[in-house]
Amino acid sequence: MNNINQLTISEIVSNDYRAALVFRTFGIDFCCKGNQTVLEACTKKKVDPIQLLEKLLESMTSTSEENFDFKSWLLTLLADYIETKHHALIRDRIPLIREFLKRVVKVHSAHEPNLKKIKDLFEDSTEDLQRHLEQEELIIFPFIRKISSDPERKNLLFSPSYKKIRELIYQLMAEHEEEGACLEEIRRLSDDYTPPAYACNTYKVAFALLQEFDMSMQKHMHLERNILFPEALALEFDSNLN
């Protein structure tokens, strides 16, 4: 983004919603006082503009994962990636999105009833989601790391505990279906995360964060449902175990 320090806060956030998270970290209002330039806001807040600009550029140039060949990854590496990339983002975004939705509902729900429905759906589904993540991180992922690294893993796969692990994996996959249905309903209610023409930056960022959350959830569920979990289950039938 050319001459970013001369653009207004509002212009920067409109171009890339991720900038809103940086401004928020530095205590800079990107909504009601979004007509300031970066330099003006930094001067008023006594923020180092170089540090802020570095964080802005870092947030808006994140690496894409589209070209990663996940099927060639070791199961341990894939489990680590899902946990550090997607689970971490989900945990970071849940309270943030709840806060933004609360503010948007307070201002706009009187004439946009779908907003409260979106807020309620998101809150209900993410309550269950956090328990889901804990089960993966405390039970399933450690087991996958164990069977991938232990030379006696064949014995583990035929142990009584493996039956419970396998049942939990199928349960988690069923929960993915429920979460996917919830996200689909939020997409419908939000017109595929399209804010109205009159929307303020808070409204726009709320929908942009929801869309980012949705995309991360879809990628996360794909990696688990279509690669990690099936390959972990397939180890039971691997004749080359030793």
Salt bridges, closest charged atoms under 4 A:
ASP16 OD2 - ARG18 NH2 2.84
GLU65 OE2 - HIS86 NE2 3.53
GLU65 OE2 - LYS219 NZ 3.90
GLU66 OE2 - LYS219 NZ 3.17
ASP80 OD1 - ARG145 NH2 2.84
GLU83 OE1 - ARG145 NH2 3.04
ASP92 OD2 - ARG93 NH1 2.38
GLU99 OE1 - ARG24 NH2 2.40
GLU99 OE2 - ARG103 NH1 3.82
ASP120 OD2 - LYS116 NZ 2.86
GLU123 OE2 - LYS119 NZ 3.28
GLU127 OE2 - ARG98 NH2 3.23
GLU136 OE1 - HIS87 NE2 2.90
GLU136 OE2 - HIS132 NE2 2.81
GLU136 OE2 - HIS176 NE2 3.75
GLU136 OE1 - HIS220 NE2 3.72
GLU137 OE2 - HIS87 ND1 2.70
GLU137 OE2 - ARG91 NH1 2.78
ASP150 OD2 - LYS146 NZ 3.14
GLU175 OE2 - ARG131 NH2 3.28
GLU175 OE1 - HIS132 ND1 2.64
GLU177 OE2 - ARG225 NH2 3.07
GLU185 OE2 - ARG188 NH2 2.72
GLU212 OE1 - ARG93 NE 2.66
ASP214 OD2 - ARG187 NE 2.66
GLU224 OE2 - HIS87 NE2 3.48
GLU224 OE1 - HIS176 NE2 2.94
GLU224 OE2 - HIS220 NE2 3.11
GLU231 OE2 - LYS71 NZ 3.98
GLU236 OE2 - ARG166 NH1 3.13
